[in-house]
Amino acid sequence: MFSHFSFLNCKLPRLGFVFFVYMLLSADWALADPGDNLKVYINCASCDHAFIKSEITYVDYVRDQDQADVQIFITRMTTGSGGASYEMSFTGYNSFGNIRHQIRYEVLPTATSDQVRKGIVKRIEAGLLIFLANTPLADQIKISVPVNNRPTREERPQKDPWDYWVFTIYGSGNLSKETSKSASSGEAGFRADRVTEQWRVRTNGEINHSKNRFFIDNEEVISIRDNNYFSGSLVGSISNHWSAGIFTDLSHNSYRNIDFMVRTMPAIEYSIFPYTEVNRKELTAVYQMGYVYNNYIEETIYEKSQEHLLRQTMALTARFNQTWGNVFSRLEASNYMHDFSKRSLQLDSFVTIRVFKGLSARVSTNFDLIQDQINLPRRDATLEEILLQQRQLATNFDMGFGVGLSYTFGSMYNNIINTRL
């Protein structure tokens, strides 16, 4: 029955093939400069690119940084008030190769997304002025600075009545029901932070409760998980490379067989690069050593219902945000001081690299060696507990790996904004 089947007799592939050939023949593959406008490449993961293009229409936007006269690299960091600090680096190429500068944009925590994107556009326009001054558009540039909008003495910022403290309170709940099952969950929490040049204080707490009910053959199966915690930290700046602090945690976690846990860990950190360069590059080493008290829900595999412990942790963190891509890696090793065989090693990394024009690659991985599960219950887990994930199970490792490629090709220049449908 398949003897007469062929590619030419199948209409759908024929139409697709004809359409593909038409696209190839009609496409403009020329890479020539379409005009004398300044060519700009923007690297910003948190920007509204469509809005930027619609507001700044006197430049050409290119999707390949090798074709750009100006590369704009924008990074975002959260400030102590809960707002944001944007660092914008402008780098010139070709005839603008000797121009390079930076602009910082501070955003209040109360700013709306529209206010933020308008502020970003204003800073981009200001940063492009020095480049535009060397183009034919220089004669058309007009700078207007209102001189009558200076704040009066009464309008100028006074002493912060909150003394740099920022508070957040939140909560949520979910409920779902079907014929054979129902689920409910809720959480409530708070955060209180205070950040100055010398000190950083962070506190947060959260209550989580979830309940699932299943009805199978007139039997009811109930799964309940609770996870409540409070954490606080005080970190002081010693120099542009050193800092020290203390971290405290209180928790209750039914999944991990923890009825009550207290942990206090002093810490010291050294940064290879100055802290002022954290937006672009970070390489730090942290050492912690402190006290841990565990009170267990059930007796553990080591026949403990409670215990007092000393624990130490060493962590190395590397983070780079550059025009060629992003790199993050964290290696953490820890152990209990009473028995060095009770230890763990964790590695979490990802790399995103621009390989060449249009091609980007991303690799992510995590690998944990686990030999410190001193909290595991002594009795065997029931089938219900395993299937409903009510308790932690013994394991020697945890690992994951991901890889991805992205390749973009076609028109190099396209400033058109079309948001229909």
C-alpha positions in Angstrom: 0.0 0.0 0.0 3.0 2.2 0.4 4.5 1.6 -3.0 2.9 4.8 -4.6 3.7 7.1 -1.6 6.3 9.7 -2.4 7.4 13.1 -1.2 5.8 14.7 -4.3 2.5 13.0 -3.6 2.3 14.3 -0.1 0.8 17.9 -0.2 1.7 19.0 3.3 5.5 18.4 3.0 5.4 19.9 -0.5 3.8 23.1 0.8 6.2 23.4 3.6 9.2 22.8 1.3 7.9 25.5 -1.1 7.4 27.9 1.7 10.9 27.3 3.1 12.5 27.8 -0.4 10.5 31.0 -0.8 11.8 32.3 2.6 15.3 31.6 1.6 15.0 33.3 -1.8 13.2 36.3 -0.4 15.4 36.9 2.6 18.0 39.6 2.6 21.2 38.0 3.7 23.4 41.0 3.1 25.3 42.2 6.2 26.0 45.7 4.9 25.4 48.6 7.1 21.8 49.8 6.4 22.6 53.4 7.3 24.7 55.9 9.2 22.8 55.7 12.4 24.6 54.7 15.6 24.4 50.9 16.0 23.6 49.8 19.6 23.7 46.4 21.3 22.0 46.2 24.7 22.8 43.3 27.1 20.2 43.5 29.9 18.3 40.6 31.3 15.8 42.7 33.3 15.1 45.5 30.8 11.9 46.1 28.7 13.7 46.0 25.3 10.5 46.7 23.3 9.9 49.9 25.4 13.5 51.0 24.9 13.3 50.6 21.2 9.9 52.5 21.0 11.3 55.4 23.0 14.8 55.7 21.5 14.2 55.6 17.8 17.3 57.5 16.5 19.7 54.6 16.7 19.8 51.2 15.1 19.6 48.2 17.4 21.6 45.1 16.4 21.3 41.6 17.9 25.0 40.8 17.4 27.4 42.7 19.6 30.2 42.4 17.0 28.1 44.7 14.7 27.7 47.4 17.3 29.3 50.8 17.6 28.2 50.9 21.2 27.6 48.0 23.6 25.5 48.7 26.7 25.8 46.2 29.5 23.3 46.6 32.3 23.4 44.7 35.6 20.9 44.9 38.5 21.5 44.5 42.2 18.9 44.7 45.0 19.6 47.5 47.5 19.1 47.5 51.3 15.8 49.3 51.1 14.4 46.7 48.7 14.8 48.9 45.7 17.4 48.3 42.9 20.7 49.7 41.7 21.3 49.5 37.9 24.9 49.8 36.7 25.2 50.7 33.0 28.5 50.3 31.2 28.8 52.0 27.8 31.7 50.7 25.6 32.5 52.1 22.2 33.8 50.2 19.2 35.0 51.0 15.7 35.4 54.8 15.4 34.2 55.1 19.1 36.8 52.7 20.5 38.3 55.2 22.9 35.0 56.0 24.6 34.0 54.1 27.7 32.0 55.2 30.8 29.4 54.1 33.4 26.2 55.4 34.8 24.4 54.2 38.0 20.7 54.4 38.4 19.1 54.0 41.8 15.5 52.9 42.1 13.3 53.3 45.2 11.4 50.2 46.4 8.1 52.0 45.8 8.8 52.7 42.1 6.4 51.1 39.6 7.7 49.1 36.6 6.7 51.9 34.3 8.8 54.4 36.4 11.7 52.0 36.3 11.7 51.5 32.6 11.3 55.2 31.9 14.3 55.9 34.2 16.4 53.3 32.4 15.5 55.0 29.0 16.6 58.4 30.4 20.0 57.0 31.6 20.6 55.2 28.3 19.9 58.5 26.4 22.3 60.3 28.7 25.0 57.7 28.2 24.6 57.8 24.4 25.1 61.6 24.2 28.9 61.4 24.0 28.7 58.9 21.2 25.9 60.8 19.3 28.1 64.0 19.6 30.4 62.3 17.0 27.7 61.5 14.5 25.6 63.6 12.0 22.9 63.8 14.7 25.1 66.1 16.8 23.6 69.2 15.2 20.1 68.1 16.1 20.8 67.4 19.8 19.2 69.7 22.3 19.7 69.4 26.0 17.2 70.9 28.3 17.8 71.0 32.1 15.1 72.8 34.2 16.8 75.1 36.6 13.7 75.9 38.6 13.1 72.4 39.8 15.7 72.3 42.5 14.2 71.1 45.8 13.6 73.7 48.5 15.1 73.3 52.0 11.8 71.8 53.1 11.7 69.4 50.2 15.2 68.0 50.7 15.5 64.6 52.2 15.5 64.7 56.0 16.9 62.1 58.4 15.4 58.7 57.7 12.7 58.1 60.4 13.0 54.3 59.9 16.8 54.4 60.4 17.3 52.3 57.2 15.0 49.5 58.3 12.8 47.9 55.7 9.9 45.5 56.7 7.9 43.1 54.6 4.9 41.0 55.7 3.3 38.4 53.4 0.9 35.5 53.4 -0.9 33.2 51.0 -3.3 30.2 51.0 -4.4 27.6 48.5 -7.3 25.2 48.4 -8.2 22.5 45.8 -10.7 19.6 45.8 -11.6 16.7 43.5 -13.7 13.7 44.0 -10.9 11.5 45.3 -8.6 14.1 46.8 -8.3 17.5 48.4 -5.3 19.7 49.2 -4.8 22.8 51.2 -1.7 24.9 52.0 -0.8 28.2 53.5 2.2 30.3 54.4 2.8 33.5 56.3 6.1 35.3 56.9 8.0 38.5 57.4 11.3 40.1 56.6 13.2 42.9 58.3 16.4 44.2 56.9 18.7 47.1 57.7 21.6 47.9 55.3 24.3 50.6 55.7 27.8 50.9 54.5 29.1 49.4 57.7 26.4 46.9 58.8 23.9 44.5 57.2 21.2 43.1 59.4 18.8 40.5 58.0 15.9 38.7 59.7 13.1 36.6 58.2 10.7 34.0 59.4 8.0 31.8 57.8 5.3 29.3 58.7 4.4 26.7 56.0 1.6 24.1 56.4 0.3 21.8 53.8 -2.3 19.0 54.0 -3.3 16.5 51.4 -6.2 14.0 51.7 -6.8 11.0 49.4 -9.8 8.8 49.3 -9.1 5.3 48.0 -11.5 2.4 48.3 -13.4 4.1 51.1 -10.1 4.7 53.0 -8.8 8.1 53.8 -5.0 8.8 53.6 -3.7 12.1 55.0 -0.4 13.7 54.3 0.8 16.7 56.4 4.0 18.6 56.1 5.1 21.6 58.3 8.2 23.8 57.8 8.6 26.7 60.1 11.7 28.7 60.5 13.3 31.9 61.7 16.8 33.2 60.6 18.8 36.2 61.5 22.2 37.5 60.6 24.5 40.4 61.5 27.4 41.2 59.1 29.9 44.0 59.6 32.3 45.5 57.0 36.0 45.2 58.1 37.6 46.5 54.8 37.0 46.5 51.1 38.0 42.8 51.1 37.0 41.4 54.5 33.8 41.1 56.4 32.6 39.1 59.5 29.2 38.2 61.0 27.1 35.8 62.9 24.1 33.7 61.6 21.3 32.2 63.8 18.5 29.8 62.7 15.5 28.3 64.5 13.4 25.7 62.7 10.8 22.9 62.8 10.7 20.6 59.7 8.5 17.5 59.8 10.0 16.3 56.5 13.5 16.3 57.9 12.4 14.8 61.3 13.3 18.1 63.1 11.0 19.0 66.0 13.2 21.9 67.0 16.6 23.1 65.8 18.9 25.9 66.9 22.0 26.9 65.0 24.5 29.7 65.7 27.4 30.1 63.3 29.9 32.9 63.4 31.5 33.5 59.9 34.3 35.4 58.2 34.5 36.2 54.5 37.3 37.3 52.2 36.6 38.7 48.7 39.4 38.6 46.1 37.9 41.5 44.3 36.8 44.7 46.1 33.2 44.6 47.2 32.6 47.6 45.0 33.0 45.4 41.9 30.3 42.9 42.9 28.0 43.9 40.0 30.5 42.5 37.5 32.7 40.0 39.3 32.8 38.2 42.6 35.2 35.6 44.1 34.8 35.0 47.8 35.8 32.5 50.5 33.6 32.0 53.6 34.4 30.0 56.8 31.8 29.3 59.4 32.0 27.3 62.6 29.3 27.1 65.4 26.8 25.3 67.6 23.9 23.1 66.5 21.1 21.7 68.7 18.7 19.2 67.3 15.6 17.8 68.9 14.1 15.1 66.8 10.5 14.1 66.2 11.4 10.4 66.1 14.5 8.6 67.3 17.2 8.7 64.7 19.3 5.9 63.1 22.0 6.7 65.6 19.5 6.2 68.5 19.4 9.9 69.3 16.3 11.9 70.4 18.3 15.1 70.8 22.0 16.1 70.5 24.4 19.0 70.8 26.8 19.4 67.9 29.6 21.5 66.5 29.7 22.1 62.7 32.1 23.8 60.3 31.5 25.0 56.8 33.8 26.3 54.1 32.4 27.8 50.9 33.9 29.2 47.7 31.8 31.3 45.4 32.6 32.7 41.9 30.3 34.9 39.9 31.1 36.8 36.7 28.7 39.0 34.7 30.5 40.0 31.5 29.6 40.9 27.9 30.7 37.4 26.8 28.4 35.6 29.2 27.7 34.7 32.8 29.4 32.3 35.2 28.3 31.2 38.6 29.8 28.4 40.8 29.6 27.6 44.5 31.5 24.8 46.2 30.6 24.1 49.9 32.1 21.5 52.2 30.9 20.9 55.8 31.3 18.4 58.6 30.4 17.7 62.2 33.4 18.1 64.5 32.6 15.1 66.7 32.9 12.8 63.6 34.6 14.0 60.5 33.0 11.1 58.5 29.7 13.0 58.9 30.3 15.4 56.1 28.9 16.8 52.8 30.1 18.4 49.7 27.9 20.5 47.4 28.7 22.0 44.0 26.3 24.2 42.1 27.3 25.8 38.8 26.1 27.3 35.6 27.8 28.9 32.6 26.3 30.9 29.8 28.7 31.8 27.0 28.4 33.6 23.7 30.4 31.2 21.5 30.3 33.3 18.3 27.8 35.4 16.3 24.3 34.3 17.2 25.3 31.1 19.1 25.1 30.9 22.8 25.6 27.9 25.1 24.4 27.2 28.6 25.5 24.4 30.9 24.3 23.9 34.5 25.1 21.2 37.0 24.7 20.3 40.7 26.4 17.5 42.5 26.1 16.7 46.2 28.0 14.1 48.2 25.9 13.4 51.3 27.2 11.6 54.4 25.7 13.7 57.2 22.0 12.7 57.4 22.1 12.3 61.2 18.5 13.3 61.4 17.0 10.3 59.6 14.4 8.3 61.7 15.4 4.9 62.9 12.3 3.1 61.7 11.7 2.3 58.0 9.6 4.6 56.0 6.1 3.3 55.1 5.0 3.1 51.5 2.5 6.0 52.1 5.3 8.2 53.5 7.5 7.4 50.5 4.8 8.0 47.9 3.5 11.2 49.6 7.0 12.5 50.3 6.3 13.0 54.0 9.9 12.2 55.1 13.4 12.4 53.9 15.0 9.2 52.7 18.6 8.1 53.0 20.9 8.9 50.0 24.6 9.2 49.3 24.4 11.7 46.5 22.2 14.1 44.6 23.1 15.2 41.1 21.6 17.0 38.1 22.9 18.2 34.7 21.5 20.5 32.0 22.7 21.8 28.7 21.2 24.1 26.1 22.1 25.9 22.9 20.6 29.0 21.3 21.3 30.1 17.7 19.8 33.3 16.2 20.2 34.3 12.5 18.5 36.4 9.9 18.2 40.2 9.7 20.8 42.0 11.6 18.9 45.3 11.9 15.3 45.6 13.0 14.0 48.5 15.0 10.3 47.8 14.3 8.0 47.3 17.3 4.8 45.3 16.7 2.9 44.0 19.7 -0.3 42.8 17.9 -1.6 39.5 19.4 
